[in-house]
Amino acid sequence: MAGRSASYKVVLVVRGELRLTPGKAAVQVAHAAVMLYQDAERRHAPALKSWLAGGQKKIAVVAPTLSDLEEIQRQARARGIPTVFVEDAGLTEVPAGTRTVLGLGPAPEGEVDRVTGSLPLL
């Protein structure tokens, strides 16, 4: 999956039904990005290297519900795209354990777009 000819990216999918404040959404997206990076260091080093070399392309989008996030995760995994879920600590806006963001990648842009390309920007 880590061919040099492909452009790699990360997609961060926020759970829309939660109506997080902008600051909370930003922090949850940041958690997902860090988690993806850590996972890629351990398990997807070639993809991480390609993503870093290509300028660390990333995008934040919105999916309406938790069910939508879970379906996106199933589709991504079926394509071999790494995923992580952010579960909130429950200290501010949502209860502990609430899934707030799904992170995907780094993976080839075309593969990620097949799964998330129809979602609206955050």
QUIGI-V968155 format. One record per pair of residues at least 6 apart in sequence whose ideal C-beta (glycine too) atoms are under 8 Angstrom apart, sorted by the first residue. I is the first residue (numbers start at 1). J is the second residue. D is the distance in Angstrom with one decimal. If there is no record, write none. Layout:
((I;J;D) (I;J;D))
This chain:
((1;44;7.8) (1;46;7.3) (1;47;5.8) (1;80;6.1) (1;107;6.5) (1;108;6.4) (1;111;7.8) (2;8;7.8) (2;44;7.7) (2;46;3.1) (2;47;4.6) (2;49;6.9) (2;50;5.0) (3;50;7.6) (3;108;7.7) (4;50;6.6) (6;50;7.0) (6;108;4.1) (6;109;6.9) (6;110;7.2) (7;54;5.6) (7;57;6.8) (7;108;7.2) (7;109;4.5) (8;47;6.1) (8;50;4.7) (8;51;3.9) (8;54;5.5) (8;57;6.9) (8;105;6.9) (8;106;4.6) (8;107;6.4) (8;108;6.1) (8;109;6.5) (9;51;7.1) (9;54;8.0) (9;57;4.0) (9;58;6.2) (9;59;6.7) (9;105;5.9) (9;106;6.6) (9;107;7.4) (9;109;4.8) (9;112;5.8) (10;33;6.5) (10;36;5.8) (10;51;6.9) (10;56;7.5) (10;57;7.1) (10;58;4.2) (10;59;7.6) (10;103;6.7) (10;104;6.8) (10;105;3.9) (10;106;5.3) (10;112;7.9) (11;58;7.2) (11;59;5.4) (11;60;7.8) (11;61;6.3) (11;103;7.4) (11;104;4.6) (11;105;6.1) (11;112;5.3) (11;115;7.9) (11;116;4.7) (12;29;4.6) (12;32;5.1) (12;33;6.5) (12;58;6.6) (12;59;7.2) (12;60;4.6) (12;61;7.3) (12;101;5.9) (12;102;7.7) (12;103;5.3) (12;104;7.8) (12;122;7.9) (13;60;7.8) (13;61;5.5) (13;62;7.2) (13;63;5.1) (13;69;6.1) (13;72;6.1) (13;101;6.5) (13;102;4.4) (13;103;7.5) (13;104;7.1) (13;116;6.4) (13;119;6.6) (14;20;6.9) (14;25;5.5) (14;28;7.0) (14;29;6.6) (14;60;6.4) (14;61;7.2) (14;62;5.1) (14;63;7.4) (14;100;7.1) (14;101;5.5) (14;122;5.5) (15;62;7.9) (15;63;6.5) (15;65;7.1) (15;66;6.1) (15;69;5.8) (15;99;6.6) (15;100;5.6) (15;101;6.8) (15;102;7.8) (16;62;4.4) (16;63;6.3) (16;64;4.9) (16;65;7.3) (17;64;6.1) (17;65;5.2) (17;66;7.4) (18;93;7.7) (18;94;6.0) (18;98;7.1) (18;100;6.3) (20;28;6.7) (20;93;6.2) (20;94;7.6) (20;100;6.7) (21;93;6.7) (24;92;6.5) (24;93;5.2) (24;100;8.0) (25;100;7.9) (25;101;8.0) (25;122;6.8) (28;86;5.2) (28;88;7.0) (28;100;4.3) (28;101;4.6) (29;60;5.5) (29;101;5.7) (29;122;7.7) (31;86;4.7) (31;101;7.0) (32;84;6.0) (32;86;4.9) (32;101;4.5) (32;102;7.2) (32;103;3.4) (33;58;6.7) (33;103;6.6) (35;84;4.3) (35;86;6.9) (35;103;6.2) (36;82;6.7) (36;84;5.6) (36;103;4.6) (36;104;7.7) (36;105;6.2) (36;106;7.0) (37;48;7.2) (39;82;5.8) (39;84;6.1) (40;47;6.1) (40;48;3.8) (40;51;7.5) (40;82;6.6) (40;106;5.9) (41;48;6.2) (43;82;7.2) (44;82;5.6) (44;106;7.2) (47;82;7.5) (47;105;7.6) (47;106;4.9) (47;107;6.2) (48;106;6.0) (50;106;7.2) (51;57;7.3) (51;105;7.1) (51;106;3.5) (57;109;7.2) (58;105;7.9) (59;121;7.2) (60;121;7.0) (60;122;3.9) (61;116;5.9) (61;119;3.9) (61;120;6.3) (61;121;5.8) (61;122;5.9) (62;119;6.3) (62;120;5.6) (62;121;7.6) (62;122;5.4) (63;69;5.3) (63;72;6.1) (63;102;7.5) (63;119;5.8) (66;99;5.9) (69;85;7.6) (69;99;6.6) (69;102;4.6) (72;102;6.0) (72;104;7.5) (72;115;5.9) (72;116;6.5) (73;83;5.0) (73;85;7.3) (73;102;5.7) (75;114;8.0) (75;115;4.7) (76;82;7.9) (76;83;5.1) (76;104;5.1) (76;107;8.0) (76;112;7.6) (76;115;5.1) (77;83;6.2) (79;107;7.8) (79;111;5.3) (79;114;6.9) (79;115;6.6) (80;107;7.6) (80;111;7.7) (81;104;5.3) (81;105;6.4) (81;107;4.4) (81;111;5.9) (81;112;6.2) (81;115;6.8) (82;104;7.1) (82;105;6.4) (82;106;7.5) (82;107;6.7) (83;102;6.3) (83;103;6.6) (83;104;5.4) (84;102;7.4) (84;103;4.6) (85;99;5.1) (85;101;7.5) (85;102;5.7) (85;103;7.8) (86;99;7.0) (86;100;5.1) (86;101;4.3) (86;102;7.8) (86;103;7.2) (87;96;8.0) (87;97;5.3) (87;98;6.7) (87;99;5.6) (87;100;7.4) (88;94;5.1) (88;95;7.6) (88;96;6.6) (88;97;7.1) (88;98;4.7) (88;99;7.9) (88;100;5.3) (89;96;6.0) (90;96;2.8) (90;97;6.9) (90;98;7.1) (94;100;6.7) (104;112;5.7) (104;115;6.9) (104;116;6.6) (105;112;5.7))
